[in-house]
Amino acid sequence: MNKVNWKSKLGSRKFWALIAGVATSILAAGGAGDDTTLKVTGIIGAVGSCVVYMLAEAYTDGKASGSDDTAE
C-alpha cells in the first residue's frame, strides 16, 4: 500500500490548480453564478499560495538549521 505524502501534495501548485478547477466545475454544474465561482476560485488560490509558501519556508529553514524533516 502506497502512503500519500501530503506535505508534497499540499506544496504542489498543480494540486491547487486541480482543486480550483474541480471547484469551478462543481459550482458551474450546480448553477452558481459567475460572482460566486470567482470568489470561491480566488479563495482556493489564496489558500493554496499560502500553503505552498509556508511549506517552502519550512523546508528552507530546515535546511538552514541542518535538520532535514522531509526524509520519511
Secondary structure as UniProt FT lines:
FT   HELIX           6..10
FT   HELIX           13..29
FT   TURN            30..31
FT   HELIX           34..65
FT   TURN            69..70
//
